[in-house]
Amino acid sequence: MKPTHLLGGALALVMSAGAALADYPDKPVSFVVPWPPGDLEDVLTRMIAEDFQAEYGVSAAVVNKPGGGGGPFPGAIEVATAPADGSMIGSFVIGVPVVGHQIGIPELTPEKFDPVGIFLTYPFVIAAGGNAPYSTMEELAAHAQDNDVALGHFGDPLTPTQVTKALAKNLGFEWGSDAAFDALDCNTLASGDADVINTTLQLILPCLDQVKVLVSITDERISKVPDAPTAGEVDPTLNIALWNGLFVTKDTPQDVRNKIAAVASKTVMSDRAQAVAAETGALVYWQGAEESAARVAGNIATMAAIEEIMQ
C-alpha cells in the first residue's frame, strides 16, 4: 500500500492540472498573423479575437508579424517557441504548415504545429482582359503556342503562383514572361503590363464585367464567377488553394484547442464574417481539426508534385 501522504500529493497534482486546464484562458491571448494588417486573414482573425475576449473575459489581440508567405515566417517562429498553453495562437496561411518545416528553419523543424481549424480560402483567380482571344485555360494554351503571353503574379513562393505555372506546364505551354507586382488589378490588364494576372477576385471586382476569369485557384467555384472552373477541375493534380487557419503547437492541451475552436467556429459562420465572403468572393467556413490535418497532409503531397512539375 502506498503511503497516504504520497497519494494525497498525487491527487493534489492531478486536481491542480485539471484546474489549470479548466481556467484557460487565464492570461492575455495573442493571435499572430504573419502579414501586415488589413487583408482578409487579418480582418477575420480580429473578429475571432474580439469574440474570444467577449466569451472568456481576457484580453485577446491580433499581433501582425509580416513575413508569412514563403518564409522566413517570423510570426510562426514566435508561436513555435512560445509556451504550449494557448496564450499564442497562429493564424497561418498554407505555407507555414505545408513548407515551413522543409526550408531549413530550425525553430520550425520538424513539424511544430497542429491545426485547430481552417477558416478561409482566398479568392485567387487567373484572369485576362475582356478582349483577350481566349476564354479558358485550354484556349490560352492554344494561343500561347504561337504568341507570347505575359503573366503577372504576387511572387513565386505563393501557392497560387506555383499552381498557375504548373498548370501551364501540364497544359503544354510556357509563359512568354512573368513578373511579380505589388498590385494586380483592373489597371494592370488595361495598361497591358500583363496579359494574364494571378490575383484575388476582390481586386478586379470593380471591372469584373470587363475581364475574363479563366479559372479560380480555390476549393470550389466562386459564387461571383460561377462559370469559371477551379484549377482542380482543369487539372486534378493541382487541387490546392491558398487558405488560412488557426494553429497551435503540438504540445497544446486538447481542452485549450477545444475552447479556441468553440469561439472561432461560431465567429466565421456569423453574419458579419459571411458578409466579408459575400463582398469579396472569399470562401469563409469552418473546417475542424481532423479534416484540416488531412488537408495539410494532402497539400504537402500536392506541393511536392508541383515541385516535380516545375523542375
Secondary structure by P-SEA (a helix, b strand, c coil): cccaaaaaaaaaaaaaaaaaaaaccccbbbbccccccccaaaaaaaaaaaaaaaacccbbbbbbbcccccccaaaaaaaaacccccccccccccccccccccccccccccccccccccccccccccccccccccccaaaaaaaaccbbbbbbccccccaaaaaaaaaaaaacccccbbbbbccccaaaaaacccccccccccccccccccccccccccccccccccccccccccccccccccbbbbbbcccccaaaaaaaaaaaaaaaacaaaaaaaaaccbbbbbbcaaaaaaaaaaaaaaaaaaaaaac
